[in-house]
Amino acid sequence: MDNLAPSDLKTILHSKRANLFYLEYCRVMQKDGRVLYLTEAKNENQYFNIPIANTTVLLLGNGTSITQAAMRMLAQAGVLVGFCGGGGTPLYMACEVEWFTPQSEYRPTEYLHGWLQFWFDDNKRLQAAKLFQQARIHYIEKTWQKDRDLKTEGFNFTDTAIQAALETFHSRTTNATKPSDLLLTEAQLTKVLYKYAANNTQLKDFTRQHQSSDKANDFLNHGNYLAYGLAASCLWVLGIPHGFAVMHGKSRRGALVFDAADLIKDAIVLPWAFICAKENATEQEFRQQVLQAFTDHKALDFMFNTVKNIALQDYSAEQIEAQNL
């Protein structure tokens, strides 16, 4: 580590990094040129290394603290740091995770320039929102058809109920004249997916409630915020401010994070939340399953490709399929 320059910490592309950490009841510090976290046990204290060069997001939950020196190293490595509530869920559900973004005068500008070229035009911004929605469906199709475990659990993209819902979704998305139309169409599709997942996992009388204490809702909340972490990291790396949303509202500071996270939530988080709830999994087991699914299905790669292509106005449904085969 003595010969490792700070710039060397960025050599692994963010879209290829493997780790997203959630920590609680520990102290994060810099020691001997590494970022460590310290846990206090009854009889001894233990140090654990955080491989920051291969990490995209560090979530700090309950009972955590971090030193200035550790923050400096994390910033040099381009790691996004967020303070959140227990299990990766913010303390206040109405508020997004509070992010600390590494600062650099050399962050890219081409994607921001491309984004702003269309963002101030209502029609072009609406078209970009529709492209996000189309990409979302392509990712569900690709993921569900490829994942054997999801197939075993009954998640079949060609199911009659799914195809009927998608037919309505595509028709209403095409005919939408404002972002609120897209949000309504999205909500209707997600409601169908919730029902489909609940039926597959024999979870009766499921109702989506953000403040609920049942496992399915808890896992959905937890998994969604892991997706928000990937989305925030993607947008930071590309240099696109989180306020330039295309669907979730221009007045919401972090709304573009929600737009980007929606690309992968229904494909991965939704089914695994229900499956893990059925199996009575722990929070840690669910988190490991979702993070592994993100890696297996190249969720961060897909997010980067989609956002970059929309920013550069070089996007089509065929390109998404080709990039993610």
C-alpha positions as CSV (number, residue, x, y, z in Angstrom):
1,M,0.0,0.0,0.0
2,D,3.0,2.4,0.5
3,N,3.6,2.6,-3.2
4,L,-0.1,3.0,-4.2
5,A,-1.0,6.4,-5.4
6,P,-4.5,7.8,-4.7
7,S,-5.2,7.8,-8.5
8,D,-4.6,4.1,-8.6
9,L,-7.6,3.5,-6.4
10,K,-9.9,4.4,-9.4
11,T,-8.5,1.9,-11.8
12,I,-11.5,-0.5,-11.5
13,L,-14.5,0.9,-13.4
14,H,-17.4,1.6,-11.2
15,S,-19.7,-0.5,-13.4
16,K,-17.3,-3.5,-12.7
17,R,-16.9,-3.1,-9.0
18,A,-18.2,-6.0,-7.0
19,N,-18.9,-4.6,-3.5
20,L,-21.7,-2.6,-1.7
21,F,-21.2,-2.5,2.1
22,Y,-23.8,-1.9,4.8
23,L,-22.2,-1.4,8.3
24,E,-23.8,-0.8,11.7
25,Y,-22.5,-0.5,15.3
26,C,-18.9,0.1,14.3
27,R,-16.3,2.8,13.7
28,V,-14.8,3.3,10.2
29,M,-11.2,4.6,10.2
30,Q,-8.0,4.8,8.2
31,K,-5.1,2.7,9.4
32,D,-1.8,1.9,7.7
33,G,-3.0,3.2,4.3
34,R,-6.3,1.1,4.4
35,V,-9.9,1.8,5.4
36,L,-11.0,-0.4,8.2
37,Y,-14.0,-0.8,10.4
38,L,-13.7,-1.6,14.1
39,T,-16.2,-3.6,16.0
40,E,-16.2,-3.6,19.8
41,A,-16.8,-7.1,21.3
42,K,-17.0,-7.9,25.0
43,N,-13.5,-9.2,25.3
44,E,-11.7,-7.8,22.3
45,N,-11.9,-5.3,19.5
46,Q,-11.8,-6.6,15.9
47,Y,-10.6,-4.8,12.7
48,F,-11.9,-5.7,9.3
49,N,-10.6,-4.3,5.9
50,I,-12.9,-2.6,3.4
51,P,-11.6,-3.2,-0.2
52,I,-12.3,0.4,-1.3
53,A,-10.9,0.1,-4.8
54,N,-13.5,-2.6,-5.6
55,T,-16.4,-0.9,-3.8
56,T,-19.1,1.4,-5.2
57,V,-21.2,2.2,-2.1
58,L,-20.7,2.3,1.6
59,L,-23.9,2.6,3.7
60,L,-23.4,3.6,7.3
61,G,-26.4,2.4,9.5
62,N,-27.2,2.7,13.2
63,G,-24.4,3.2,15.7
64,T,-21.7,4.1,13.1
65,S,-19.0,6.8,13.0
66,I,-16.3,7.6,10.5
67,T,-13.1,9.5,10.7
68,Q,-12.0,12.4,8.4
69,A,-9.0,10.4,7.2
70,A,-11.2,7.5,6.2
71,M,-13.5,9.8,4.3
72,R,-10.5,11.3,2.4
73,M,-9.4,7.8,1.3
74,L,-13.0,6.9,0.3
75,A,-13.3,10.1,-1.8
76,Q,-10.0,9.4,-3.5
77,A,-11.2,5.9,-4.4
78,G,-14.5,7.3,-5.7
79,V,-16.7,5.4,-3.2
80,L,-20.2,6.9,-2.5
81,V,-20.9,7.1,1.2
82,G,-24.3,7.3,2.7
83,F,-25.8,7.6,6.2
84,C,-29.0,5.6,6.6
85,G,-31.2,3.9,9.1
86,G,-31.2,0.2,10.1
87,G,-31.0,-2.3,7.3
88,G,-30.1,0.3,4.7
89,T,-33.5,2.0,5.1
90,P,-33.5,5.8,5.9
91,L,-34.6,6.9,9.3
92,Y,-37.4,8.9,7.6
93,M,-39.2,7.2,4.7
94,A,-40.1,10.4,3.0
95,C,-36.4,11.3,2.7
96,E,-33.8,9.8,0.4
97,V,-30.5,8.5,1.8
98,E,-28.1,11.4,2.6
99,W,-25.2,10.9,0.3
100,F,-21.6,12.2,0.5
101,T,-20.2,12.3,-3.0
102,P,-16.5,12.3,-3.7
103,Q,-15.5,15.6,-5.3
104,S,-13.1,16.0,-8.2
105,E,-12.6,18.7,-10.9
106,Y,-12.1,15.9,-13.4
107,R,-15.5,14.4,-13.3
108,P,-16.9,13.8,-16.8
109,T,-19.1,16.5,-18.4
110,E,-20.2,14.9,-21.7
111,Y,-23.1,13.0,-20.2
112,L,-24.3,16.1,-18.3
113,H,-24.1,18.2,-21.5
114,G,-26.1,15.5,-23.3
115,W,-28.7,15.3,-20.6
116,L,-29.3,19.0,-20.5
117,Q,-29.7,19.2,-24.3
118,F,-33.0,17.4,-23.9
119,W,-34.0,17.9,-20.3
120,F,-35.3,21.5,-20.7
121,D,-37.7,20.4,-23.5
122,D,-40.9,18.8,-22.1
123,N,-41.5,16.6,-25.1
124,K,-37.9,15.3,-25.2
125,R,-37.8,14.7,-21.4
126,L,-41.1,12.7,-21.7
127,Q,-39.5,10.6,-24.5
128,A,-36.5,9.9,-22.3
129,A,-38.9,8.8,-19.5
130,K,-40.6,6.4,-21.9
131,L,-37.1,5.0,-22.9
132,F,-36.5,4.3,-19.2
133,Q,-39.7,2.4,-19.0
134,Q,-39.0,0.4,-22.1
135,A,-35.5,-0.5,-20.7
136,R,-37.0,-1.6,-17.4
137,I,-39.3,-4.1,-19.2
138,H,-36.4,-5.4,-21.3
139,Y,-34.4,-6.0,-18.2
140,I,-37.2,-7.9,-16.5
141,E,-37.5,-10.1,-19.6
142,K,-33.8,-10.8,-19.8
143,T,-33.4,-11.5,-16.0
144,W,-36.4,-13.7,-15.5
145,Q,-35.7,-15.8,-18.6
146,K,-32.1,-16.3,-17.6
147,D,-32.4,-16.9,-13.9
148,R,-33.0,-20.6,-13.2
149,D,-33.8,-19.9,-9.5
150,L,-36.6,-17.5,-10.4
151,K,-37.9,-19.9,-13.0
152,T,-38.0,-22.6,-10.3
153,E,-40.0,-20.2,-8.0
154,G,-42.6,-19.7,-10.8
155,F,-41.5,-16.3,-12.2
156,N,-42.2,-16.8,-15.9
157,F,-42.0,-13.8,-18.1
158,T,-44.2,-15.4,-20.7
159,D,-47.0,-16.1,-18.2
160,T,-50.4,-15.0,-19.5
161,A,-51.0,-12.6,-16.6
162,I,-47.6,-10.9,-17.1
163,Q,-48.1,-10.5,-20.9
164,A,-51.6,-9.1,-20.5
165,A,-50.3,-6.5,-18.1
166,L,-47.4,-5.6,-20.4
167,E,-49.7,-5.2,-23.4
168,T,-51.6,-2.6,-21.4
169,F,-48.4,-1.1,-20.1
170,H,-46.9,-0.6,-23.6
171,S,-50.1,0.8,-25.0
172,R,-50.5,3.4,-22.1
173,T,-46.7,4.2,-22.2
174,T,-46.8,5.0,-25.9
175,N,-49.9,7.2,-25.5
176,A,-48.7,9.0,-22.4
177,T,-48.7,12.8,-22.7
178,K,-47.1,13.7,-19.4
179,P,-44.9,12.1,-16.7
180,S,-47.9,11.6,-14.3
181,D,-49.4,9.3,-17.0
182,L,-46.2,7.2,-16.9
183,L,-46.2,7.1,-13.1
184,L,-49.8,5.8,-13.1
185,T,-49.0,3.2,-15.7
186,E,-45.9,2.1,-13.8
187,A,-47.9,1.8,-10.5
188,Q,-50.5,-0.3,-12.2
189,L,-47.9,-2.7,-13.6
190,T,-46.1,-2.9,-10.3
191,K,-49.4,-3.8,-8.6
192,V,-49.8,-6.7,-11.0
193,L,-46.2,-7.8,-10.3
194,Y,-46.8,-7.7,-6.6
195,K,-49.9,-9.9,-7.0
196,Y,-48.1,-12.3,-9.3
197,A,-45.2,-12.6,-6.8
198,A,-47.5,-13.0,-3.8
199,N,-49.4,-15.8,-5.6
200,N,-46.2,-17.6,-6.6
201,T,-45.0,-17.6,-3.0
202,Q,-48.4,-18.3,-1.4
203,L,-48.3,-15.0,0.5
204,K,-52.0,-14.2,1.0
205,D,-53.5,-10.7,1.4
206,F,-50.3,-8.9,0.6
207,T,-50.5,-5.1,0.6
208,R,-47.6,-2.8,-0.2
209,Q,-47.0,-0.7,2.8
210,H,-43.7,1.2,3.4
211,Q,-44.2,1.3,7.1
212,S,-45.3,-2.3,7.5
213,S,-43.4,-4.8,9.6
214,D,-44.0,-8.0,7.6
215,K,-41.0,-9.5,5.9
216,A,-42.0,-9.0,2.3
217,N,-42.5,-5.3,2.8
218,D,-39.3,-5.0,4.9
219,F,-37.3,-6.8,2.2
220,L,-38.8,-4.6,-0.6
221,N,-37.8,-1.5,1.4
222,H,-34.3,-2.9,2.0
223,G,-33.7,-4.1,-1.5
224,N,-35.0,-0.9,-3.1
225,Y,-32.5,1.2,-1.1
226,L,-29.7,-1.1,-2.3
227,A,-30.9,-0.3,-5.8
228,Y,-30.9,3.4,-4.9
229,G,-27.3,3.0,-3.9
230,L,-26.3,1.6,-7.2
231,A,-28.3,4.3,-9.0
232,A,-26.7,7.2,-7.0
233,S,-23.3,5.8,-7.7
234,C,-24.0,5.4,-11.4
235,L,-25.2,9.0,-11.7
236,W,-22.3,10.4,-9.7
237,V,-19.7,8.6,-11.9
238,L,-21.4,10.0,-15.0
239,G,-21.6,13.5,-13.5
240,I,-25.4,13.9,-13.8
241,P,-27.0,15.7,-10.9
242,H,-29.8,13.8,-9.1
243,G,-32.3,16.6,-9.5
244,F,-32.5,16.2,-13.3
245,A,-35.3,13.6,-13.2
246,V,-37.3,12.6,-16.2
247,M,-40.2,10.9,-14.4
248,H,-40.3,11.3,-10.7
249,G,-40.7,15.1,-10.6
250,K,-38.5,18.1,-11.3
251,S,-38.9,19.5,-7.8
252,R,-37.5,16.4,-6.0
253,R,-33.8,16.7,-5.4
254,G,-32.9,13.1,-5.7
255,A,-35.6,12.0,-8.1
256,L,-33.3,10.9,-10.9
257,V,-31.9,8.3,-8.4
258,F,-35.4,6.8,-8.3
259,D,-35.7,6.8,-12.1
260,A,-32.4,4.9,-12.5
261,A,-33.2,2.5,-9.7
262,D,-36.5,1.6,-11.3
263,L,-34.5,0.0,-14.1
264,I,-33.6,-3.0,-11.9
265,K,-36.0,-3.1,-9.0
266,D,-38.9,-5.1,-10.5
267,A,-36.6,-7.5,-12.2
268,I,-34.5,-8.4,-9.1
269,V,-35.6,-6.9,-5.8
270,L,-39.3,-7.6,-6.2
271,P,-39.2,-11.4,-6.8
272,W,-36.4,-12.0,-4.3
273,A,-38.2,-10.0,-1.6
274,F,-41.2,-12.4,-1.8
275,I,-39.1,-15.5,-2.2
276,C,-37.0,-14.7,0.9
277,A,-40.1,-13.8,2.9
278,K,-41.6,-17.2,2.0
279,E,-38.4,-18.9,3.2
280,N,-38.3,-16.8,6.4
281,A,-34.8,-15.5,5.5
282,T,-32.9,-13.1,7.7
283,E,-32.1,-9.5,6.6
284,Q,-28.5,-10.5,6.0
285,E,-29.5,-13.5,3.9
286,F,-31.8,-11.4,1.8
287,R,-29.2,-8.7,1.3
288,Q,-26.6,-11.3,0.2
289,Q,-29.1,-12.8,-2.3
290,V,-30.0,-9.5,-3.8
291,L,-26.4,-8.3,-4.1
292,Q,-25.4,-11.6,-5.7
293,A,-28.3,-11.2,-8.2
294,F,-27.1,-7.7,-9.0
295,T,-23.7,-9.1,-9.8
296,D,-25.0,-12.2,-11.7
297,H,-27.3,-10.1,-14.0
298,K,-24.9,-7.2,-14.4
299,A,-27.3,-4.7,-12.9
300,L,-24.8,-1.9,-12.6
301,D,-23.6,-2.4,-16.1
302,F,-27.1,-2.3,-17.4
303,M,-27.8,0.9,-15.5
304,F,-24.7,2.6,-16.8
305,N,-25.4,1.6,-20.4
306,T,-29.0,2.8,-20.3
307,V,-28.2,6.2,-18.7
308,K,-25.2,6.8,-21.0
309,N,-27.2,6.0,-24.1
310,I,-30.1,8.2,-23.2
311,A,-27.7,11.0,-22.3
312,L,-26.0,10.8,-25.6
313,Q,-29.3,10.3,-27.5
314,D,-28.0,7.0,-28.9
315,Y,-30.6,4.7,-27.5
316,S,-32.9,2.0,-28.8
317,A,-34.5,-1.1,-27.4
318,E,-32.3,-3.3,-29.7
319,Q,-29.2,-1.7,-28.3
320,I,-30.2,-2.6,-24.8
321,E,-30.7,-6.2,-25.8
322,A,-27.4,-6.4,-27.6
323,Q,-25.4,-4.8,-24.7
324,N,-26.8,-7.2,-22.1
325,L,-26.7,-10.5,-23.9
